[in-house]
């Protein structure tokens, strides 16, 4: 790597098995919601830093910069820009149009010589490149921020729009930090953080439970058998 840097030849072969088309000098990721909430994450090779910025809808802003030794260069060296342009799945033909605010993202990859790469779209699985999961997981671990927003939260970047042949599974809990249970629903308006009414036990008494996650599954991928799972009675409205 020192030889490549000295000669400014990212594609130089030096018998170490590493052949880079070009170096990534900076990677900038932005996440926005219609509410005005915003996050930005910048990886800088020259400074060996990660800068994390959050802006709340009330315009409260917090920016933190983390300094590392060679770690950022290693992360950027392991990223293949091609994977960020050719591995985006795109929306299936049978996707269900939803008005749910998924949030939008922009990703800019600044390279030393070659053209800057830019991708953008809704913050969901169908619009994100294949390496995204591992990258976000790694950044979340090394930053070790107690409370982060959707950008580094796997419940957001692993979600996707519903397709017509999907089943909606809700993960719920009866008490904070309690055991988790799965329920089936047809109501796509239910989101994590909502309360729903569900049947419990053989006598099917109803209880209020908190939704902590919502996922879509194909029939052959459901985490709990369809013939055994119970169905949500209804969503509980805030004014109830």
C-alpha positions in Angstrom: 0.0 0.0 0.0 2.9 2.4 0.7 4.3 1.7 -2.8 0.9 2.4 -4.4 0.5 5.6 -2.4 4.0 6.8 -3.3 3.6 6.1 -7.0 -0.1 7.2 -7.0 -1.0 3.9 -8.7 -4.0 2.3 -7.1 -3.9 -0.5 -9.8 -0.3 -1.4 -9.3 0.3 -5.2 -8.8 2.9 -5.8 -6.0 2.4 -9.6 -5.4 0.3 -9.1 -2.3 -3.0 -10.1 -3.9 -4.5 -6.6 -3.6 -5.5 -5.0 -6.9 -7.5 -1.8 -6.4 -9.1 -0.1 -9.4 -8.8 3.1 -7.5 -8.8 4.3 -3.8 -11.9 5.6 -2.1 -10.9 8.8 -0.4 -14.3 9.6 1.2 -17.7 8.1 1.7 -20.7 10.3 2.6 -24.1 8.8 3.6 -27.2 10.9 4.2 -30.6 9.9 5.6 -33.7 12.1 5.6 -37.3 11.8 6.6 -40.3 14.0 5.6 -40.6 15.1 9.2 -37.3 17.0 8.9 -35.2 14.5 10.8 -31.8 14.0 9.2 -28.6 11.9 9.7 -25.2 12.1 8.0 -22.2 9.8 8.2 -18.9 10.6 6.6 -15.8 8.3 6.4 -12.6 10.3 5.6 -9.5 8.4 4.6 -7.1 11.4 4.9 -8.2 12.3 8.4 -8.9 8.7 9.5 -12.2 9.9 10.9 -15.9 9.2 11.0 -18.2 12.1 11.5 -21.8 11.4 12.6 -24.4 14.2 12.4 -28.0 14.2 13.6 -30.7 16.9 13.1 -34.0 16.6 14.9 -37.3 18.0 13.4 -37.1 20.9 15.9 -33.7 21.8 14.3 -31.6 20.6 17.3 -28.3 19.5 15.8 -25.5 17.2 17.2 -22.3 16.4 15.5 -19.6 14.0 16.7 -16.2 13.2 15.1 -14.4 9.9 15.9 -10.7 9.5 15.3 -9.1 6.1 14.5 -5.6 4.9 13.5 -5.7 3.3 10.0 -9.1 1.7 10.7 -11.0 4.0 8.3 -8.5 3.3 5.5 -9.0 -0.4 6.0 -12.8 -0.1 5.8 -12.6 1.9 2.6 -10.1 -0.4 1.1 -12.4 -3.4 1.7 -15.3 -1.6 -0.1 -15.8 -2.4 -3.8 -17.6 0.5 -5.4 -18.9 -1.8 -8.1 -20.9 -3.7 -5.5 -22.7 -0.4 -4.7 -24.0 0.0 -8.3 -24.7 -3.5 -9.6 -26.2 -5.2 -6.5 -29.2 -3.0 -5.9 -32.3 -5.3 -6.3 -34.8 -2.7 -7.4 -38.6 -2.9 -6.8 -40.3 -6.2 -7.8 -43.2 -5.9 -10.2 -45.7 -7.1 -7.6 -44.7 -4.6 -4.9 -47.6 -3.0 -3.0 -47.5 0.8 -3.3 -47.4 2.3 0.2 -47.5 5.8 1.5 -45.4 4.9 4.5 -42.5 7.2 4.9 -39.5 4.9 4.5 -37.0 7.7 4.7 -34.6 8.5 1.8 -30.9 8.0 1.5 -28.0 9.4 -0.6 -24.6 7.8 -0.8 -21.6 9.4 -2.4 -18.3 7.5 -2.9 -15.4 9.9 -3.7 -12.5 8.2 -5.5 -9.0 9.5 -6.0 -9.0 9.3 -9.9 -12.1 7.8 -11.2 -15.6 9.4 -11.3 -17.5 9.9 -8.0 -20.2 7.3 -7.5 -23.7 8.4 -6.3 -26.7 6.3 -5.4 -30.0 7.3 -3.8 -33.5 6.0 -3.1 -35.9 5.0 -0.3 -34.1 3.5 2.8 -35.2 -0.1 2.3 -33.8 -3.4 1.1 -34.9 -3.0 -2.5 -33.0 0.2 -3.0 -29.8 -0.6 -1.0 -26.7 -2.4 -2.4 -25.9 -5.9 -1.1 -22.9 -4.8 1.1 -25.0 -2.3 3.0 -26.0 -4.6 5.9 -22.4 -5.5 6.8 -21.1 -2.0 6.4 -23.8 -0.5 8.7 -23.3 -3.3 11.2 -19.6 -2.7 11.3 -20.0 1.1 11.7 -22.5 0.7 14.5 -20.1 -1.6 16.4 -17.0 0.6 16.1 -18.8 3.9 16.9 -20.5 2.3 19.9 -23.1 5.1 20.1 -25.7 4.4 22.9 -28.6 5.9 20.9 -28.5 6.1 17.1 -31.2 6.9 14.6 -32.6 4.8 11.7 -29.4 5.0 9.6 -27.5 2.5 11.7 -30.6 0.6 12.9 -31.0 -2.8 11.2 -34.7 -2.7 11.6 -34.7 0.1 9.1 -32.1 -0.9 6.5 -33.3 -4.5 6.4 -36.9 -3.6 5.9 -38.6 -3.6 2.5 -41.8 -2.8 0.8 -44.6 -5.4 0.9 -45.2 -7.5 -2.2 -48.7 -8.8 -3.0 -47.8 -12.4 -2.0 -46.2 -11.4 1.3 -47.5 -12.2 4.8 -47.2 -9.5 7.5 -45.7 -10.8 10.7 -45.7 -8.6 13.8 -43.2 -9.1 16.7 -44.9 -8.1 19.9 -44.2 -8.1 23.6 -46.6 -8.0 26.6 -44.1 -6.0 28.8 -40.9 -4.0 28.2 -37.9 -6.3 27.7 -40.3 -9.3 28.0 -40.6 -12.4 25.8 -41.3 -11.8 22.1 -44.2 -13.3 20.2 -45.3 -13.4 16.5 -48.8 -12.5 15.3 -50.2 -12.3 11.8 -52.0 -9.3 10.4 -53.4 -7.9 7.1 -53.2 -4.3 8.4 -50.1 -2.8 6.7 -50.6 0.5 8.5 -49.4 -1.0 11.8 -45.9 0.0 12.6 -43.3 -0.7 15.3 -44.3 1.4 18.4 -48.0 0.9 17.9 -50.2 -1.0 20.3 -52.5 -3.8 19.0 -55.1 -6.1 20.5 -54.3 -9.8 20.2 -55.9 -13.1 21.3 -54.1 -15.0 24.0 -54.5 -18.6 25.2 -57.1 -21.3 24.3 -60.0 -19.1 25.5 -58.7 -16.3 23.2 -59.0 -13.5 25.7 -57.7 -10.3 24.2 -54.7 -8.3 25.5 -53.0 -5.1 24.5 -49.4 -5.6 23.3 -46.6 -3.4 22.0 -45.4 -3.9 18.4 -41.6 -3.9 18.3 -41.0 -5.0 14.7 -42.9 -5.7 11.5 -41.6 -8.0 8.7 -42.8 -9.3 5.4 -42.2 -12.9 4.4 -42.9 -15.2 1.5 -45.0 -18.3 2.3 -42.0 -20.6 2.3 -40.0 -18.2 4.5 -42.3 -17.5 7.5 -40.6 -17.8 10.9 -43.7 -19.4 12.5 -46.1 -21.8 10.7 -49.2 -20.2 9.2 -51.5 -22.9 10.4 -50.4 -22.2 14.0 -50.0 -18.5 14.2 -52.7 -16.3 15.7 -54.0 -13.2 14.1 -54.1 -9.6 15.4 -57.6 -8.5 16.3 -57.0 -4.8 15.5 -54.8 -1.8 15.9 -55.4 0.3 19.0 -55.8 4.0 18.1 -53.9 6.7 20.2 -57.1 8.2 21.5 -58.4 4.9 22.9 
